[in-house]
Amino acid sequence: MRRRGLTRRDLLTKALKSTALFESAPISSPETHTSQIQRCFLPSSSSTSSISSRLCRYSTESDGQLSTGLIKIMEQRLSAIERTRAALQQFINQADTSQVGYALANKELRKLKPSMDLINELRVKQKEIEGLKLLLTDSSEDRDLINVASEELGAAIVDERELQKQLLKSLLPKDDADERDCILEVRAGTGGEEASLFAMEVFKMYGKYSQRCGWKFEVIDITESDLKGYKEASGAISGPGAYGKLKFESGIHRVQRVPVTEKSGRIHTSAVSVAILPQADEVDVQLRNEDLRIDSYRSGGSGGQHANTTNSAVRITHIPSGTTVAIQDERSQHMNKAKALKVICAKLYEMERSRIQSNRSKLRAEQIGSGDRSERIRTYNFPQGRVTDHRVGITHNSINGMLQGESLDIFIDALLLQQEMDAISTFTKS
């Protein structure tokens, strides 16, 4: 569309620049909300005098918008961030600011920068919206301009909502460990051999899921049962956000099915304990030699000709905490020791995290639990072919897909969404 030699973009830009509320910003041309806005602003045959009242009544409450109350609370936080940023900037610009003070203030400014970038973008978008609304009010007889401005206003409102969502997410409490690699521990609980067999399936499920996510899955140690199930198994999962995605898998996983050892076809209930621990860096946990007792011994079970002839198995005990880890998966004592130290560090790091967060965390500090079949977070019912997560009340009717690691995201996404909802609830109350 052209008007007096100008494109529609030129027309809108020229009109917007005549308003006091406009600041230079890129103008897009999507069609979202256009018809609703045009209904608000295009003159009707009955009346053009009520445009201002229609402007006041125009609502942005459609799909995906944050509630008015939540936006109000968030705006208070954003204003506080803006004031903090201004004060820090003023402080570092003072001639008598010490070198230490300058460094500390600069560090705080760097922390605020991601939020401030979003805030600045939001403020520009909000002024663009106000300018477009004012333009629509002042152009009640110009149908072409109203059509263009209505389309741009709809797009700007969508952009504003997206920025508000991003800012809300940036303001919610974060777990610094979410981006870390993690240690997986699976342990057979109530149910004997059947529990060990299911523990093996669960352990392999996380291996397959890790592969689907593009993560590295490394077996640390496996203790087999008589039927080649897993009494205990541990692995290291390395990849972006591994702990953040898997942390809610910790707890008791219950299985209901007919065991291979059951002759009468009766359904048994067994339980498996799963623990997900964030991997610790060297700076997180300082291990002193005097705090460790390291024992070597001959490994047991299958493992080839070297398994029972060399002292390759390693048991490390952290004396102050009483934490013990035994690894015999590798033929090399050195490699077993390295794996054991990795697990020890992860356990100590998680113990410290649990201690610090005990007053504000709703998660159980002790992830393994007793292994009793009543302490369940998820049930795998083989006769009915369903998997149910009892924390979010979701049931998925494909056990095979679950054990192949294909359906796990259904529960993980729901649990992460629940976490975000809980964080928003806490955010509005704080």
C-alpha positions in Angstrom: 0.0 0.0 0.0 1.3 3.5 -0.9 0.1 6.9 0.1 1.4 10.2 -1.3 4.5 8.3 -2.5 5.2 6.7 0.9 5.2 3.0 1.8 3.0 1.9 4.6 6.1 1.6 6.8 7.1 5.2 6.0 3.6 6.3 6.7 3.6 4.7 10.1 7.1 5.8 11.0 6.4 9.4 10.1 3.2 9.5 12.1 4.8 7.9 15.1 7.7 10.3 15.1 5.2 13.1 15.5 4.1 11.8 18.9 5.9 12.7 22.1 5.9 9.1 23.4 7.8 7.6 20.5 11.4 6.5 20.8 13.4 5.1 17.9 12.6 1.3 17.6 12.4 -1.2 14.8 8.9 -1.5 13.4 7.7 -4.9 12.3 4.7 -5.9 10.2 2.9 -8.9 11.7 -0.8 -9.3 11.7 -1.5 -10.5 15.2 -4.5 -8.9 17.0 -5.1 -6.5 14.0 -8.8 -7.2 13.6 -9.4 -6.7 17.3 -7.6 -3.4 17.4 -9.2 -2.2 14.2 -12.6 -2.8 15.7 -11.5 -0.6 18.6 -10.3 2.3 16.4 -11.9 2.4 13.0 -14.7 5.0 12.9 -18.2 3.6 12.7 -21.2 5.2 11.1 -22.9 5.7 14.4 -20.2 7.5 16.3 -16.5 8.5 16.2 -16.5 10.3 19.5 -16.2 7.2 21.7 -12.8 6.2 20.3 -11.0 7.2 23.5 -13.4 5.1 25.6 -12.8 2.1 23.4 -9.1 2.7 23.8 -9.5 2.5 27.5 -11.5 -0.7 27.2 -9.1 -2.4 24.8 -7.8 -5.4 26.7 -4.6 -7.4 26.2 -5.9 -10.3 28.2 -5.7 -13.1 25.6 -3.7 -16.3 25.4 -0.4 -16.4 27.2 -0.6 -13.1 29.1 0.5 -12.8 32.6 -2.1 -11.7 35.2 -2.4 -8.1 36.0 -1.4 -8.7 39.6 1.7 -10.6 38.6 2.7 -7.9 36.2 2.3 -5.3 38.9 4.5 -7.2 41.3 7.0 -7.8 38.6 7.1 -4.1 37.7 8.0 -3.3 41.3 11.0 -5.7 41.0 12.0 -4.2 37.7 11.9 -0.7 39.1 14.1 -1.8 42.0 16.6 -3.3 39.6 16.6 0.0 37.6 17.2 2.0 40.8 20.0 -0.4 41.9 21.7 -0.1 38.5 21.5 3.7 38.6 23.0 3.8 42.1 25.8 1.4 41.2 26.6 3.4 38.0 26.7 6.6 40.0 29.0 5.0 42.6 31.6 3.8 40.1 31.6 7.2 38.4 32.6 9.0 41.6 36.2 10.2 41.6 36.9 9.0 45.1 35.6 5.4 44.6 38.2 2.9 45.8 39.6 0.2 43.6 37.9 -2.5 45.7 34.6 -0.7 45.7 34.8 -0.2 42.0 35.5 -3.9 41.4 32.6 -4.9 43.6 30.1 -2.5 42.0 31.3 -3.5 38.5 30.7 -7.2 39.4 27.1 -6.4 40.6 26.5 -4.4 37.4 27.6 -7.4 35.3 25.1 -9.5 37.2 22.3 -7.1 36.5 23.2 -6.7 32.8 21.0 -9.5 31.4 18.0 -8.3 33.2 18.7 -4.6 32.4 19.0 -5.5 28.6 15.5 -7.1 28.8 14.1 -4.2 30.9 15.4 -1.6 28.4 13.9 -3.6 25.5 10.6 -3.7 27.4 10.6 0.0 28.1 11.2 0.8 24.4 8.4 -1.5 23.4 6.0 0.0 26.0 6.7 3.5 24.7 6.1 2.2 21.2 2.7 0.8 22.3 1.8 4.1 24.0 2.8 6.0 20.8 0.7 3.7 18.6 -2.3 4.1 20.9 -2.0 7.9 20.9 -1.6 7.8 17.1 -4.8 5.8 16.8 -6.7 8.2 19.0 -5.5 11.2 17.0 -6.2 9.6 13.6 -9.8 8.7 13.8 -10.7 9.7 10.3 -7.6 8.2 8.6 -8.6 4.7 7.7 -5.3 3.7 6.0 -3.2 4.9 8.9 -5.5 3.2 11.4 -5.1 -0.1 9.5 -1.4 0.1 9.5 -1.1 1.3 13.1 -3.5 -1.4 14.3 -1.4 -4.1 12.8 1.8 -2.7 14.3 0.1 -2.3 17.7 -1.0 -5.9 17.8 2.5 -7.1 17.0 4.0 -4.7 19.6 1.6 -6.1 22.3 2.7 -9.7 21.5 6.4 -8.6 21.8 5.7 -6.9 25.1 4.1 -10.0 26.5 7.0 -12.2 25.4 9.5 -9.8 27.1 7.4 -9.8 30.3 7.6 -13.6 30.3 11.3 -13.6 29.8 11.8 -11.1 32.6 9.6 -13.0 35.0 11.6 -16.1 34.3 14.8 -14.2 34.9 13.5 -13.0 38.3 12.4 -16.4 39.6 14.8 -18.3 42.0 17.4 -20.4 40.2 19.2 -23.5 41.2 22.9 -22.9 40.4 23.4 -26.6 39.9 20.8 -27.0 37.1 23.4 -26.6 34.3 25.8 -29.2 35.9 26.4 -32.8 35.0 25.0 -35.3 37.4 25.5 -38.7 39.0 22.7 -41.3 38.7 22.3 -43.9 41.4 19.7 -46.7 41.1 19.2 -49.2 43.9 16.9 -52.1 44.2 14.5 -51.8 47.2 11.6 -54.0 48.3 11.0 -57.0 46.0 14.2 -59.1 45.9 15.2 -60.3 42.5 12.3 -58.6 40.8 13.4 -55.3 42.2 16.9 -55.9 40.9 15.6 -56.7 37.4 13.5 -53.6 37.4 16.5 -51.5 38.7 18.4 -52.7 35.6 15.6 -51.6 33.3 15.4 -48.2 35.0 19.1 -47.7 34.8 19.2 -48.5 31.1 16.1 -46.2 30.6 18.2 -43.2 31.8 21.1 -44.3 29.6 18.8 -44.4 26.5 17.2 -41.0 27.5 20.7 -39.5 27.8 21.6 -40.7 24.4 18.4 -39.1 23.0 19.4 -35.8 24.6 22.9 -35.9 23.2 24.5 -36.4 26.6 27.3 -38.7 27.5 26.4 -41.6 29.7 29.2 -43.4 31.6 28.7 -46.4 33.8 30.5 -46.0 37.1 29.7 -49.2 38.9 27.2 -52.1 38.8 26.5 -54.7 41.4 24.6 -57.6 39.8 22.1 -59.9 41.4 21.9 -63.7 40.8 19.5 -63.2 37.8 21.8 -60.5 36.3 19.6 -57.7 37.6 21.2 -54.7 39.3 21.3 -54.5 43.1 23.0 -51.2 42.8 24.1 -49.2 39.7 25.6 -45.8 39.3 26.5 -43.7 36.3 27.8 -40.2 35.3 25.6 -38.1 32.9 27.4 -35.3 31.2 25.6 -32.7 29.1 24.1 -29.2 29.1 21.4 -28.9 31.8 21.6 -32.6 32.7 21.0 -32.2 36.4 18.3 -29.5 35.9 16.2 -31.9 33.7 16.7 -35.1 35.8 16.7 -33.8 39.3 13.0 -34.6 39.9 13.6 -38.3 39.0 14.9 -38.7 42.5 12.6 -40.9 44.7 10.9 -44.3 44.7 9.8 -45.8 41.4 7.3 -48.6 42.0 6.7 -51.5 39.6 3.6 -53.8 39.4 3.9 -56.9 37.2 4.2 -60.7 37.3 7.9 -61.5 38.1 9.8 -64.0 36.0 10.2 -66.1 39.1 6.4 -66.2 39.8 4.9 -69.5 38.8 1.2 -68.8 39.6 1.0 -65.6 37.6 0.4 -63.4 40.6 1.2 -59.7 40.3 3.9 -58.4 42.6 4.8 -54.9 43.7 8.5 -54.0 43.9 10.4 -50.7 44.4 13.5 -49.1 43.1 15.3 -46.0 44.5 16.6 -43.4 42.2 18.9 -40.5 43.2 20.2 -37.7 41.0 23.1 -35.8 42.4 24.8 -32.7 40.8 28.4 -33.3 40.0 30.8 -31.2 42.1 33.8 -29.2 40.8 37.1 -29.2 42.7 36.3 -25.8 44.0 33.0 -27.0 45.5 34.4 -29.8 47.7 37.8 -29.8 49.2 38.9 -33.3 50.1 41.7 -33.7 52.6 43.8 -36.8 52.5 43.4 -37.2 56.3 39.6 -37.3 55.9 39.7 -40.2 53.5 40.2 -43.9 54.2 41.0 -45.8 51.0 40.8 -49.6 50.9 41.6 -51.8 47.9 40.3 -55.4 47.6 39.7 -58.0 45.0 36.5 -57.5 43.0 33.8 -60.0 42.9 31.4 -61.3 40.3 31.9 -61.4 36.5 34.7 -59.4 35.0 37.1 -61.8 33.2 40.4 -63.3 34.2 41.6 -60.2 36.1 38.5 -59.7 38.2 39.5 -61.8 41.2 43.3 -61.9 40.9 44.2 -58.3 41.5 43.2 -55.7 44.2 41.5 -53.5 41.6 38.3 -52.7 43.6 38.4 -49.5 45.6 36.4 -48.5 48.7 36.6 -44.8 49.8 35.2 -43.6 53.1 34.9 -40.0 54.0 35.5 -40.2 57.7 33.8 -36.9 58.9 30.5 -37.7 57.2 30.7 -41.5 57.2 29.9 -41.6 53.4 31.3 -44.7 51.7 31.6 -45.4 48.0 32.9 -48.7 46.5 33.7 -49.1 42.9 34.9 -52.3 41.1 33.7 -51.7 37.6 37.1 -51.1 36.0 40.1 -53.5 36.0 42.4 -50.6 36.9 42.6 -49.6 40.5 43.5 -46.1 39.5 40.3 -45.7 37.3 38.1 -47.2 40.1 39.6 -44.7 42.6 39.0 -41.8 40.2 35.3 -42.8 39.8 34.9 -43.3 43.5 36.3 -39.8 44.2 33.9 -38.3 41.7 30.9 -40.0 43.4 32.2 -39.0 46.9 32.5 -35.4 45.8 28.9 -35.4 44.3 27.5 -36.9 47.6 29.3 -34.3 49.8 28.3 -31.4 47.5 24.6 -32.5 47.6 24.8 -32.9 51.4 26.0 -29.3 51.7 23.4 -28.1 49.3 20.7 -29.9 51.2 21.9 -28.4 54.5 21.8 -24.9 53.0 18.4 -25.3 51.4 16.8 -27.2 54.2 14.8 -24.2 55.5 13.3 -23.3 52.1 13.3 -26.5 50.0 10.2 -28.6 49.6 12.3 -31.5 48.3 13.4 -34.3 50.6 17.0 -33.9 51.7 17.5 -37.7 51.6 16.7 -38.8 48.1 17.3 -42.5 48.4 14.8 -43.1 51.1 14.2 -46.4 52.7 13.2 -48.2 49.5 9.8 -49.1 50.9 7.1 -49.6 48.3 4.8 -47.0 49.9 7.2 -44.1 49.3 6.5 -43.7 45.6 6.8 -40.9 43.1 6.0 -43.0 40.1 4.3 -46.3 39.4 4.9 -48.6 36.4 1.9 -50.9 36.0 2.7 -53.5 33.4 -0.6 -55.4 33.3 -2.4 -52.1 32.5 0.5 -50.8 30.3 0.6 -47.4 32.1 3.0 -45.2 34.0 1.7 -42.7 36.5 3.6 -39.9 38.2 1.9 -39.2 41.5 3.3 -35.7 42.0 1.6 -34.2 39.0 -1.1 -36.8 38.5 -0.2 -37.6 34.9 -0.6 -41.1 33.4 1.1 -42.2 30.2 -0.1 -45.4 28.5 3.1 -46.7 27.0 5.5 -48.5 29.3 7.6 -49.7 26.4 8.1 -46.1 25.2 9.0 -45.0 28.7 11.6 -47.7 29.2 13.1 -46.8 25.8 13.6 -43.3 27.1 11.2 -41.9 24.5 8.4 -40.8 26.8 10.3 -39.5 29.8 10.0 -35.9 28.7 6.2 -36.1 29.3 6.8 -36.3 33.0 10.0 -34.1 33.1 8.3 -31.2 31.3 5.3 -31.4 33.7 7.5 -31.5 36.7 9.6 -28.5 35.5 6.3 -26.6 34.8 5.1 -27.4 38.3 8.4 -26.1 39.7 8.0 -22.9 37.7 4.4 -22.4 39.0 5.6 -23.0 42.5 8.3 -20.4 42.0 5.8 -17.9 40.6 3.6 -18.5 43.6 6.5 -17.9 46.0 7.5 -14.8 43.9 4.0 -13.2 44.3 4.1 -13.8 48.1 7.6 -12.6 48.8 
